[in-house]
Amino acid sequence: MGSLTDLPPELVLGWAFWMVGGLVLMLWFRRRSAAAPRHAPTPRPVPSPASSVRRSGVRPVAARPASPPADDPFSELHTLLDEPDQR
């Protein structure tokens, strides 16, 4: 490995500016973080047992979408696709 005195001065100055810039950013971030107000953590709501228990074993039935108007070119397709499977 060569001597450090063989390095070009532009490289040494660039490295020095890079390190000083990083140090300035680090100090700024630490001071900014120390000055920021600390908020107390908000407590999470505790779910009540009644909210997770179903009253009956029957699921609510979703409402069927309204049938498409008669002048709709895809009304037959909608009707075929919306019918429940009769197997």
N, CA, C and O atoms as a GROMACS GRO file, in nm:
protein
  348
    1MET      N    1   0.084  -0.117   0.000
    1MET     CA    2   0.000   0.000   0.000
    1MET      C    3   0.089   0.124   0.000
    1MET      O    4   0.190   0.131   0.069
    2GLY      N    5   0.048   0.219  -0.078
    2GLY     CA    6   0.129   0.340  -0.092
    2GLY      C    7   0.113   0.433   0.027
    2GLY      O    8   0.031   0.411   0.115
    3SER      N    9   0.191   0.535   0.027
    3SER     CA   10   0.189   0.634   0.133
    3SER      C   11   0.067   0.724   0.118
    3SER      O   12   0.019   0.746   0.006
    4LEU      N   13   0.017   0.777   0.229
    4LEU     CA   14  -0.097   0.868   0.225
    4LEU      C   15  -0.060   1.003   0.166
    4LEU      O   16  -0.148   1.080   0.128
    5THR      N   17   0.068   1.032   0.158
    5THR     CA   18   0.111   1.160   0.101
    5THR      C   19   0.101   1.158  -0.051
    5THR      O   20   0.112   1.263  -0.115
    6ASP      N   21   0.081   1.040  -0.109
    6ASP     CA   22   0.069   1.030  -0.255
    6ASP      C   23  -0.073   1.058  -0.305
    6ASP      O   24  -0.096   1.059  -0.426
    7LEU      N   25  -0.167   1.080  -0.215
    7LEU     CA   26  -0.306   1.104  -0.256
    7LEU      C   27  -0.319   1.244  -0.314
    7LEU      O   28  -0.253   1.337  -0.268
    8PRO      N   29  -0.405   1.260  -0.414
    8PRO     CA   30  -0.426   1.394  -0.470
    8PRO      C   31  -0.498   1.485  -0.370
    8PRO      O   32  -0.584   1.438  -0.295
    9PRO      N   33  -0.462   1.613  -0.367
    9PRO     CA   34  -0.525   1.703  -0.269
    9PRO      C   35  -0.676   1.717  -0.288
    9PRO      O   36  -0.747   1.740  -0.191
   10GLU      N   37  -0.727   1.705  -0.413
   10GLU     CA   38  -0.871   1.714  -0.435
   10GLU      C   39  -0.945   1.600  -0.364
   10GLU      O   40  -1.053   1.620  -0.309
   11LEU      N   41  -0.887   1.481  -0.366
   11LEU     CA   42  -0.947   1.366  -0.299
   11LEU      C   43  -0.948   1.386  -0.149
   11LEU      O   44  -1.047   1.354  -0.083
   12VAL      N   45  -0.841   1.437  -0.093
   12VAL     CA   46  -0.832   1.459   0.051
   12VAL      C   47  -0.933   1.566   0.093
   12VAL      O   48  -1.003   1.549   0.193
   13LEU      N   49  -0.942   1.676   0.018
   13LEU     CA   50  -1.038   1.781   0.051
   13LEU      C   51  -1.183   1.732   0.036
   13LEU      O   52  -1.268   1.764   0.120
   14GLY      N   53  -1.211   1.656  -0.068
   14GLY     CA   54  -1.345   1.602  -0.088
   14GLY      C   55  -1.385   1.510   0.026
   14GLY      O   56  -1.498   1.515   0.074
   15TRP      N   57  -1.292   1.424   0.068
   15TRP     CA   58  -1.319   1.333   0.178
   15TRP      C   59  -1.342   1.411   0.308
   15TRP      O   60  -1.431   1.377   0.385
   16ALA      N   61  -1.262   1.515   0.331
   16ALA     CA   62  -1.276   1.596   0.452
   16ALA      C   63  -1.410   1.667   0.454
   16ALA      O   64  -1.478   1.667   0.556
   17PHE      N   65  -1.451   1.727   0.341
   17PHE     CA   66  -1.581   1.793   0.335
   17PHE      C   67  -1.696   1.694   0.355
   17PHE      O   68  -1.795   1.726   0.420
   18TRP      N   69  -1.682   1.574   0.301
   18TRP     CA   70  -1.784   1.470   0.317
   18TRP      C   71  -1.799   1.432   0.464
   18TRP      O   72  -1.911   1.420   0.514
   19MET      N   73  -1.687   1.415   0.533
   19MET     CA   74  -1.691   1.378   0.674
   19MET      C   75  -1.746   1.492   0.761
   19MET      O   76  -1.824   1.467   0.852
   20VAL      N   77  -1.706   1.616   0.733
   20VAL     CA   78  -1.756   1.730   0.810
   20VAL      C   79  -1.906   1.746   0.786
   20VAL      O   80  -1.981   1.774   0.880
   21GLY      N   81  -1.952   1.729   0.662
   21GLY     CA   82  -2.095   1.738   0.633
   21GLY      C   83  -2.174   1.631   0.706
   21GLY      O   84  -2.281   1.659   0.760
   22GLY      N   85  -2.123   1.509   0.710
   22GLY     CA   86  -2.189   1.401   0.784
   22GLY      C   87  -2.194   1.429   0.932
   22GLY      O   88  -2.294   1.400   0.998
   23LEU      N   89  -2.086   1.485   0.987
   23LEU     CA   90  -2.083   1.520   1.129
   23LEU      C   91  -2.184   1.629   1.160
   23LEU      O   92  -2.253   1.622   1.262
   24VAL      N   93  -2.195   1.729   1.075
   24VAL     CA   94  -2.293   1.837   1.095
   24VAL      C   95  -2.434   1.781   1.090
   24VAL      O   96  -2.517   1.817   1.174
   25LEU      N   97  -2.463   1.695   0.994
   25LEU     CA   98  -2.597   1.636   0.986
   25LEU      C   99  -2.628   1.550   1.108
   25LEU      O  100  -2.741   1.551   1.158
   26MET      N  101  -2.529   1.476   1.157
   26MET     CA  102  -2.550   1.391   1.274
   26MET      C  103  -2.580   1.477   1.397
   26MET      O  104  -2.672   1.446   1.473
   27LEU      N  105  -2.504   1.584   1.418
   27LEU     CA  106  -2.528   1.672   1.532
   27LEU      C  107  -2.664   1.741   1.522
   27LEU      O  108  -2.734   1.754   1.622
   28TRP      N  109  -2.700   1.785   1.402
   28TRP     CA  110  -2.830   1.850   1.383
   28TRP      C  111  -2.943   1.753   1.415
   28TRP      O  112  -3.040   1.790   1.482
   29PHE      N  113  -2.930   1.629   1.369
   29PHE     CA  114  -3.035   1.530   1.394
   29PHE      C  115  -3.047   1.501   1.543
   29PHE      O  116  -3.159   1.490   1.594
   30ARG      N  117  -2.935   1.488   1.614
   30ARG     CA  118  -2.941   1.459   1.757
   30ARG      C  119  -3.004   1.574   1.835
   30ARG      O  120  -3.084   1.551   1.925
   31ARG      N  121  -2.968   1.697   1.801
   31ARG     CA  122  -3.027   1.812   1.870
   31ARG      C  123  -3.175   1.823   1.839
   31ARG      O  124  -3.256   1.855   1.927
   32ARG      N  125  -3.211   1.798   1.714
   32ARG     CA  126  -3.352   1.805   1.675
   32ARG      C  127  -3.433   1.697   1.746
   32ARG      O  128  -3.545   1.723   1.789
   33SER      N  129  -3.378   1.577   1.760
   33SER     CA  130  -3.448   1.468   1.828
   33SER      C  131  -3.461   1.495   1.976
   33SER      O  132  -3.562   1.462   2.037
   34ALA      N  133  -3.358   1.556   2.038
   34ALA     CA  134  -3.364   1.585   2.180
   34ALA      C  135  -3.465   1.695   2.210
   34ALA      O  136  -3.526   1.696   2.316
   35ALA      N  137  -3.484   1.789   2.115
   35ALA     CA  138  -3.577   1.900   2.137
   35ALA      C  139  -3.721   1.861   2.106
   35ALA      O  140  -3.813   1.933   2.146
   36ALA      N  141  -3.742   1.750   2.038
   36ALA     CA  142  -3.878   1.709   2.001
   36ALA      C  143  -3.954   1.666   2.126
   36ALA      O  144  -3.899   1.597   2.211
   37PRO      N  145  -4.081   1.706   2.138
   37PRO     CA  146  -4.158   1.665   2.256
   37PRO      C  147  -4.187   1.516   2.251
   37PRO      O  148  -4.214   1.459   2.145
   38ARG      N  149  -4.181   1.456   2.364
   38ARG     CA  150  -4.210   1.312   2.376
   38ARG      C  151  -4.357   1.295   2.410
   38ARG      O  152  -4.406   1.350   2.509
   39HIS      N  153  -4.427   1.219   2.330
   39HIS     CA  154  -4.569   1.194   2.354
   39HIS      C  155  -4.583   1.061   2.426
   39HIS      O  156  -4.512   0.965   2.397
   40ALA      N  157  -4.674   1.057   2.517
   40ALA     CA  158  -4.704   0.932   2.585
   40ALA      C  159  -4.773   0.839   2.487
   40ALA      O  160  -4.856   0.883   2.407
   41PRO      N  161  -4.741   0.712   2.492
   41PRO     CA  162  -4.808   0.619   2.399
   41PRO      C  163  -4.956   0.612   2.430
   41PRO      O  164  -4.998   0.607   2.545
   42THR      N  165  -5.034   0.611   2.324
   42THR     CA  166  -5.180   0.604   2.343
   42THR      C  167  -5.219   0.459   2.371
   42THR      O  168  -5.176   0.368   2.301
   43PRO      N  169  -5.301   0.438   2.473
   43PRO     CA  170  -5.341   0.301   2.504
   43PRO      C  171  -5.436   0.248   2.397
   43PRO      O  172  -5.521   0.320   2.345
   44ARG      N  173  -5.420   0.123   2.367
   44ARG     CA  174  -5.507   0.058   2.269
   44ARG      C  175  -5.638   0.018   2.337
   44ARG      O  176  -5.637  -0.025   2.452
   45PRO      N  177  -5.748   0.033   2.268
   45PRO     CA  178  -5.875  -0.007   2.330
   45PRO      C  179  -5.882  -0.158   2.347
   45PRO      O  180  -5.842  -0.234   2.259
   46VAL      N  181  -5.931  -0.198   2.460
   46VAL     CA  182  -5.946  -0.340   2.489
   46VAL      C  183  -6.080  -0.386   2.434
   46VAL      O  184  -6.184  -0.332   2.472
   47PRO      N  185  -6.080  -0.486   2.344
   47PRO     CA  186  -6.208  -0.530   2.289
   47PRO      C  187  -6.291  -0.601   2.396
   47PRO      O  188  -6.240  -0.680   2.476
   48SER      N  189  -6.417  -0.570   2.395
   48SER     CA  190  -6.506  -0.635   2.492
   48SER      C  191  -6.539  -0.775   2.441
   48SER      O  192  -6.542  -0.796   2.320
   49PRO      N  193  -6.564  -0.868   2.529
   49PRO     CA  194  -6.595  -1.004   2.484
   49PRO      C  195  -6.721  -1.012   2.400
   49PRO      O  196  -6.732  -1.101   2.315
   50ALA      N  197  -6.815  -0.922   2.420
   50ALA     CA  198  -6.941  -0.927   2.345
   50ALA      C  199  -6.920  -0.888   2.199
   50ALA      O  200  -6.999  -0.927   2.113
   51SER      N  201  -6.814  -0.811   2.170
   51SER     CA  202  -6.796  -0.766   2.033
   51SER      C  203  -6.743  -0.876   1.943
   51SER      O  204  -6.758  -0.868   1.821
   52SER      N  205  -6.680  -0.979   2.001
   52SER     CA  206  -6.623  -1.084   1.919
   52SER      C  207  -6.708  -1.210   1.915
   52SER      O  208  -6.674  -1.305   1.845
   53VAL      N  209  -6.817  -1.212   1.988
   53VAL     CA  210  -6.902  -1.330   1.994
   53VAL      C  211  -7.026  -1.307   1.911
   53VAL      O  212  -7.092  -1.204   1.924
   54ARG      N  213  -7.059  -1.403   1.826
   54ARG     CA  214  -7.183  -1.393   1.748
   54ARG      C  215  -7.299  -1.443   1.833
   54ARG      O  216  -7.286  -1.538   1.910
   55ARG      N  217  -7.409  -1.378   1.816
   55ARG     CA  218  -7.528  -1.416   1.892
   55ARG      C  219  -7.593  -1.541   1.834
   55ARG      O  220  -7.652  -1.620   1.908
   56SER      N  221  -7.583  -1.560   1.704
   56SER     CA  222  -7.642  -1.678   1.643
   56SER      C  223  -7.543  -1.733   1.541
   56SER      O  224  -7.449  -1.664   1.501
   57GLY      N  225  -7.563  -1.854   1.498
   57GLY     CA  226  -7.475  -1.917   1.402
   57GLY      C  227  -7.506  -1.879   1.259
   57GLY      O  228  -7.439  -1.926   1.167
   58VAL      N  229  -7.607  -1.797   1.237
   58VAL     CA  230  -7.649  -1.760   1.103
   58VAL      C  231  -7.580  -1.632   1.062
   58VAL      O  232  -7.582  -1.532   1.134
   59ARG      N  233  -7.518  -1.636   0.946
   59ARG     CA  234  -7.454  -1.516   0.894
   59ARG      C  235  -7.557  -1.427   0.827
   59ARG      O  236  -7.653  -1.477   0.768
   60PRO      N  237  -7.538  -1.297   0.837
   60PRO     CA  238  -7.633  -1.208   0.769
   60PRO      C  239  -7.620  -1.223   0.617
   60PRO      O  240  -7.509  -1.238   0.565
   61VAL      N  241  -7.731  -1.218   0.549
   61VAL     CA  242  -7.734  -1.234   0.404
   61VAL      C  243  -7.717  -1.097   0.340
   61VAL      O  244  -7.785  -1.001   0.377
   62ALA      N  245  -7.626  -1.090   0.244
   62ALA     CA  246  -7.603  -0.963   0.175
   62ALA      C  247  -7.720  -0.936   0.081
   62ALA      O  248  -7.777  -1.028   0.022
   63ALA      N  249  -7.754  -0.811   0.068
   63ALA     CA  250  -7.864  -0.774  -0.020
   63ALA      C  251  -7.822  -0.796  -0.166
   63ALA      O  252  -7.708  -0.769  -0.202
   64ARG      N  253  -7.914  -0.845  -0.247
   64ARG     CA  254  -7.885  -0.867  -0.389
   64ARG      C  255  -7.880  -0.734  -0.461
   64ARG      O  256  -7.959  -0.644  -0.431
   65PRO      N  257  -7.790  -0.721  -0.555
   65PRO     CA  258  -7.786  -0.596  -0.631
   65PRO      C  259  -7.911  -0.580  -0.716
   65PRO      O  260  -7.973  -0.679  -0.756
   66ALA      N  261  -7.947  -0.458  -0.743
   66ALA     CA  262  -8.065  -0.431  -0.825
   66ALA      C  263  -8.041  -0.485  -0.965
   66ALA      O  264  -7.929  -0.484  -1.015
   67SER      N  265  -8.149  -0.532  -1.028
   67SER     CA  266  -8.134  -0.584  -1.164
   67SER      C  267  -8.104  -0.470  -1.260
   67SER      O  268  -8.150  -0.357  -1.240
   68PRO      N  269  -8.026  -0.498  -1.364
   68PRO     CA  270  -7.990  -0.392  -1.459
   68PRO      C  271  -8.112  -0.350  -1.540
   68PRO      O  272  -8.206  -0.428  -1.556
   69PRO      N  273  -8.111  -0.229  -1.592
   69PRO     CA  274  -8.224  -0.184  -1.674
   69PRO      C  275  -8.236  -0.267  -1.803
   69PRO      O  276  -8.139  -0.329  -1.848
   70ALA      N  277  -8.355  -0.268  -1.859
   70ALA     CA  278  -8.381  -0.352  -1.977
   70ALA      C  279  -8.303  -0.306  -2.100
   70ALA      O  280  -8.271  -0.388  -2.186
   71ASP      N  281  -8.272  -0.178  -2.110
   71ASP     CA  282  -8.202  -0.131  -2.229
   71ASP      C  283  -8.050  -0.149  -2.218
   71ASP      O  284  -7.976  -0.108  -2.307
   72ASP      N  285  -8.005  -0.212  -2.110
   72ASP     CA  286  -7.863  -0.239  -2.093
   72ASP      C  287  -7.823  -0.354  -2.186
   72ASP      O  288  -7.886  -0.459  -2.181
   73PRO      N  289  -7.720  -0.337  -2.272
   73PRO     CA  290  -7.682  -0.444  -2.364
   73PRO      C  291  -7.627  -0.568  -2.292
   73PRO      O  292  -7.623  -0.676  -2.350
   74PHE      N  293  -7.585  -0.552  -2.168
   74PHE     CA  294  -7.529  -0.666  -2.096
   74PHE      C  295  -7.626  -0.720  -1.991
   74PHE      O  296  -7.583  -0.792  -1.900
   75SER      N  297  -7.754  -0.686  -2.000
   75SER     CA  298  -7.849  -0.727  -1.898
   75SER      C  299  -7.862  -0.880  -1.889
   75SER      O  300  -7.874  -0.934  -1.779
   76GLU      N  301  -7.859  -0.949  -2.003
   76GLU     CA  302  -7.868  -1.095  -2.000
   76GLU      C  303  -7.746  -1.155  -1.932
   76GLU      O  304  -7.758  -1.250  -1.854
   77LEU      N  305  -7.630  -1.099  -1.959
   77LEU     CA  306  -7.508  -1.148  -1.897
   77LEU      C  307  -7.512  -1.124  -1.746
   77LEU      O  308  -7.474  -1.211  -1.668
   78HIS      N  309  -7.558  -1.006  -1.705
   78HIS     CA  310  -7.570  -0.977  -1.562
   78HIS      C  311  -7.666  -1.075  -1.496
   78HIS      O  312  -7.639  -1.125  -1.386
   79THR      N  313  -7.776  -1.104  -1.563
   79THR     CA  314  -7.874  -1.196  -1.506
   79THR      C  315  -7.816  -1.335  -1.490
   79THR      O  316  -7.837  -1.400  -1.388
   80LEU      N  317  -7.741  -1.381  -1.590
   80LEU     CA  318  -7.680  -1.513  -1.582
   80LEU      C  319  -7.574  -1.521  -1.472
   80LEU      O  320  -7.565  -1.621  -1.401
   81LEU      N  321  -7.496  -1.416  -1.459
   81LEU     CA  322  -7.389  -1.418  -1.360
   81LEU      C  323  -7.438  -1.396  -1.218
   81LEU      O  324  -7.376  -1.444  -1.123
   82ASP      N  325  -7.551  -1.325  -1.202
   82ASP     CA  326  -7.602  -1.297  -1.068
   82ASP      C  327  -7.685  -1.410  -1.013
   82ASP      O  328  -7.708  -1.413  -0.892
   83GLU      N  329  -7.732  -1.505  -1.095
   83GLU     CA  330  -7.813  -1.615  -1.045
   83GLU      C  331  -7.725  -1.708  -0.962
   83GLU      O  332  -7.610  -1.734  -0.997
   84PRO      N  333  -7.781  -1.759  -0.851
   84PRO     CA  334  -7.704  -1.856  -0.772
   84PRO      C  335  -7.688  -1.986  -0.850
   84PRO      O  336  -7.770  -2.020  -0.935
   85ASP      N  337  -7.583  -2.055  -0.818
   85ASP     CA  338  -7.553  -2.181  -0.888
   85ASP      C  339  -7.654  -2.287  -0.844
   85ASP      O  340  -7.663  -2.315  -0.724
   86GLN      N  341  -7.729  -2.346  -0.935
   86GLN     CA  342  -7.833  -2.444  -0.905
   86GLN      C  343  -7.784  -2.583  -0.943
   86GLN      O  344  -7.832  -2.640  -1.041
   87ARG      N  345  -7.693  -2.639  -0.868
   87ARG     CA  346  -7.641  -2.774  -0.898
   87ARG      C  347  -7.689  -2.873  -0.796
   87ARG      O  348  -7.655  -2.992  -0.806
   0.00000   0.00000   0.00000
